[in-house]
Amino acid sequence: MFLRATSVLLAGVLTLAGQVVDKDAPPSAAPSSSDPKPDVKIYQVEPGTRIPLSMINSVSTKNAAPGERVYLETVFPILVDSKIVIPPGSYVAGTITKVQRPGKVKGRGEFFLRFDTLTLPNGVTRDFRASVSDLDGRAGEELDRKEGTIKSEGNKAGDARTVGETTAAGAGMGGLAGSVAGHPAMGAGIGAAAGAAAGLVAILLSRGPDAVLAKGTSVEMVLDRSVKFDETELDFSGAAPRRNVGEGPGPTPKNAQGSGVRRWPL
């Protein structure tokens, strides 16, 4: 009995000593549920940034319709904090939102182009909004910066040339007919008047020049809102080499290619 009581007392003393030791021992570090993530730098392309582009496909008011897609590519690197965030060869997609054909008597062809998405060469894509801020200096089209529309050039010179050509042709034919009748001057006058009238009719029955952005035309867009990337999205080491798909002949001035001049035989 004495031994049993002694054993119980000894066990109690050891248990109490163990609790004291555990209380004095430094607490062990609690296991972490997740390792802290390192800070990732963010690169932001600010609103108002101008980005030069090149047309991949062509657009014309002759056959374009609202909702039609337009495809372009960047041709110059855009940097933020000395780092390229939008390299050349990035793809931009836009949408034609308004189209107006040129009128037969007055009115110019025009359309509105809105930019929607940007895809970097490594496949990273951002939705954004941007509009046209400038056009290729070789193009005959005009940019209405207030409305954001691209308009065809006027055709007053072409109309004047049409009337002049038909008048001259009519005068020649009338003079020839008048010579046969013995009245060359009268015949030339009548022919000239008929030719001028024919030229005016031709102008009234035909449309003016269409607004065209040909493949290879340079277009500048300006961002309406910021576009952000983190540094993990800006690794282009595995991206495919640039193919220059937007290269093309580009625009030719209308007065050089003759598309704005209407020739109508008598």
TORDREN-494424 format. One record per residue: x, y, z of N, C-alpha, C in turn; residue in one letter. Coordinates in steps of 0.2 Angstrom, whole numbers, plus 5000, padded with zeros to 4 digits. Layout:
<recs>
XYZXYZXYZA;...
</recs>
This chain:
<recs>
500449945000500050005000500450065000M;500950065004501450125004501850134998F;501950074995502350084988501850104983L;501250084983500750114978500650184979R;500650214985500550284986501150324984A;501750294985502350324983502350334976T;502150284972502250284965501750334962S;501150344965500650394963500950464964V;501250474970501550534971502050554967L;502550504965503050514960502850534954L;502350504951502050514944501750584944A;501450604949501150674950501750724949G;502250714953502850764953503150764946V;503250714943503550714936503050754931L;502450744932501950774927501950844928T;501950864935502050944936502650974934L;503250934934503850964932503850964924A;503550914921503550924914503150984911G;502551004915502151054913502551124914Q;502951124919503351184921503951194915V;504251134913504751144908504451164901V;503851134900503551154893503351224893D;503151254899502951324900503551374899K;504151354901504651394900505051384893D;504851334890505151324883504951374878A;505351394874505151444869504651414864P;504051454862503551424858503851404851P;503651354848503851334842503451374836S;503851384831503551424825502951384822A;502351424821501751394819501851384811A;501651324809501751314801501351364797P;501651384792501351434787500951404782S;500351424782499851394777500051414770S;500351474769500651494762501251534762S;501651524758502251574757502051634755D;502351694757502251754754502451764747P;502051794743502251804736502651864735K;503151864731503551924730503151974726P;503252044727502852094723503052094716D;502552104712502552094705502452174702V;502952194698502952264696502352264690K;501952324691501452334686501752394681I;501652384675501752434669501152454666Y;501052524666500452554664500552594658Q;500152584653500252634647499652684648V;499852744648499352794651498852814645E;498252844647497852864642498152924638P;498052934632498352984628498952964624G;499152894626499752874622499552854615T;500052884610499952874603500352814601R;500052764597500352704595500252704587I;500852704583500752694576500652624574P;500152614569499952554567500052544559L;499952484556499952474549499352434548S;498952444542498352404541498552344538M;498252284540498352214538497852204532I;497252224533496752224528496552294525N;496152294520495952354517495252364519S;495052434519494352454521494152504516V;493552504514493252554509492552554510S;492252624509491552634510491152604505T;491452574499491152544494490852484496K;491152444500490852374502490952364510N;491152414514491152404521490452414524A;490352374530489652384533489852384541A;489352414545489452424552489552354555P;490052354560490152284563490752244560G;490952274554491552234550492152244554E;492552194555493152194558493752224554R;494252254557494852284554495452264558V;495952244555496552214558497152254556Y;497552264562498152304561498752274565L;499352304564499852284569500252344570E;500652344576501052394579501652394575T;501952454574502552454570503152494574V;503052514580503552544584503452524591F;503952514595503952494602503652544606P;503252524611502952574616503352554623I;503652604626504052584632503752624638L;503752584644503552614651504152594655V;504452654658505052644663505552604660D;505752624653506252594649506152524648S;505552494648505452424647504952424641K;505052384636504552374630503952334633I;503352374633502752334635502352324629V;502352354623502052344617502552344612I;502752284610503352274605503052284598P;503452294593503152294586502952224584P;502452224580502152154578501552134583G;501352174588500752164592500152174587S;499652134588499052144584498552184587Y;498152224583497652264586497052254581V;496452244584495852234581495352284582A;495052304577494552364578493852344574G;493452394575492752384572492552444568T;492252434562491852484559491152494562I;491052554564490452564568489952614564T;490152644559489752684555490052694548K;489652684543489852694536489352734532V;489552774528489152824523489452824516Q;489052804512489352804505489352874502R;489752894498489752964495489052974491P;488853034491488253054487488353064480G;487853064476487853074469487953144467K;487653194471487653264470488153294475V;488053274481488553304487488553254492K;489053264497489153214502489753174501G;490153164506490753124505490753054508R;491053004506491152944509491452954516G;491252914521491552924527491352854532E;491852844536491652784541492052804548F;491852764553492152774559492452714561F;493052714564493452654566493652654573L;493452604577493552604584493952544585R;494552554589494952504591494752464598F;494752394598494452354603494952314607D;495452284604495852234607496552234605T;497052224610497752224608498052154611L;498352124606498652054607499452064607T;499852044612500552054612500751984608L;501451984606501651934602501651864606P;501651874613501651814617500951784618N;500451814615499751794616499351834622G;499751874626499351914631498851964627V;498251964630497752004626497452054631T;497252114629496952164633496352194629R;495752204632495252244629495352314631D;495252354626495352424628494952474623F;494952534623494652574619495152634616R;495152644610495552694607495252714600A;495452774598495252794591495752824587S;495652834581496152864576496352934578V;496952944578497253014579497553044574S;497753004569498153024563498152974557D;498253004551498252954545498852964541L;498952914537499552914532499552984528D;500153014528500153074524500053064517G;500153004514500052994507499352984505R;498952974510498252964509497853024507A;497353014502496953074501496353084506G;496253034510495753034515495853094520E;495353114523495453164529495153134535E;495453154541495253134547494853194551L;494253184552493853234556494053214563D;494453254567494653244573494153254578R;493653304577493153314581492653254582K;492453224576491953174576492353104576E;492953104574493353044574493153004567G;492953034562492752994556493253004551T;493352954546493852964541493452974534I;493553024531493153054525493553044519K;493253034513493553034507493653104505S;494153114500494353174498493753204493E;493753274493493253304488493453284481G;492953294476493153284469492953344465N;493053404467492853464463493353464457K;493953444458494453444452494253394447A;494053334449493753284445493153304441G;492653334444492053354441492253404436D;492653454437492853504433493253474427A;493653424428493953394422493453354418R;492953324421492453284417492053334412T;491853394415491553444411491953474406V;492553484407493053514402493153464397G;493253394398493353344393492753334389E;492153334392491553324388491453384383T;491553444386491453504382491953514376T;492553494377493053494372492953444367A;492753384369492553334364491953354360A;491453384363490853404360490953464355G;491453504357491553564353491953534346A;492353484347492753454341492253424337G;491753384339491353344335490853394332M;490653444336490153494333490453534327G;491153554328491453594323491553554317G;491753484318491753444312491153444308L;490553434312489953434309489753494305A;489953554309489753614306490153634300G;490753604299491153614293490853584287S;490553524289490253494283489653534281V;489353564285488753604284488853674282A;489553694282489753764280489653814286G;489553794292489553834298489953804304H;490653804303491053774308491053804315P;490953874315490953904322490353884326A;489753894322489153874325489153804327M;489353754323489353684325489853674331G;490353714332490853704338490453724344A;490053784343489753804349489153764352G;488853734347488253694349488553624352I;489153604349489453544351489753554358G;489953614360490253624366489753624371A;489153654370488653664375488353594376A;488253554371488053484372488553444376A;489153454375489653414378489653434386G;489553504387489553524394488953494398A;488353494394487753464397487853394399A;488153354394488353284395488753274401A;489253314402489753304408489353324414G;488953364414488553384420488053324422L;487753294417487353234418487753174421V;488353164418488753114420488953124428A;489053184430489253194437488653184441I;488053204439487453194443487253124444L;487453084439487253004439487852964443L;488352994444488852954447489052974454S;489352934459489552944465490252974466R;490353014471491053034472491452984474G;492152994476492652944478492452914485P;492552854485492452814492493052834496D;492952824503493452834508493852764508A;494452764508494852694507495452704512V;495552644516496152634519496452574517L;496952574512497252514509497752474514A;497852414512498352374516498952414516K;499352414522499952444522499952524524G;499352554524499252624526499452634533T;499752684535499952694542499352734545S;499252714551498652744555498952754562V;498752804565498952814572498352814577E;498452774582497852774587498052804594M;497552834597497752864604497252824609V;497552804614497252774620496752814623L;496152794624495652824628495652814636D;495952754637496052734644496652694645R;496852684651497552654653497452574651S;498052544649498152474648498752454653V;498552404657499052384662499352304661K;499952294662500252234662500752224668F;500752164670501252144675501852114672D;502452114675503052104672503052024670E;502651984673502651914671502351904664T;501951954662501651954655502051984650E;502652004651503052044646503652004644L;503651944645504151894642504051874635D;504451904631504351894624504851844621F;505251814625505851774623505551714618S;504951684620504651634616504251644611G;504151714609503651734604503951724597A;503451714593503651694586503951764583A;504451754578504751814575504151854571P;504251914571503851964567503851944560R;503151944557503151924550502951984545R;502852044548502752104544502152094540N;501652064543501052054539500652114536V;500852174540500452234538500752274532G;501352254530501752284525501352284518E;501252334514500952334508501052394504G;500752404499500952464495500752534498P;500252524502499952584506499552624501G;499352684503498852724499499252764494P;498852774488499152814483498652874482T;498952934482498452994481497952984476P;497353004477496852994472496953034465K;497253084465497453124459497953084455N;498353044459498853004455498552944452A;498152914455497852844453497252854449Q;496952914449496352934444495752904447G;495652874453495052854455494552904456S;494752964457494253014458493953054452G;494253034446494053064440493553024436V;493053044434492553004430492553024423R;492652974418492752994411492152964408R;491753004404491152984401491153004394W;491152954389491152974382490452994380P;490553034375489853064372489553014368L;
</recs>
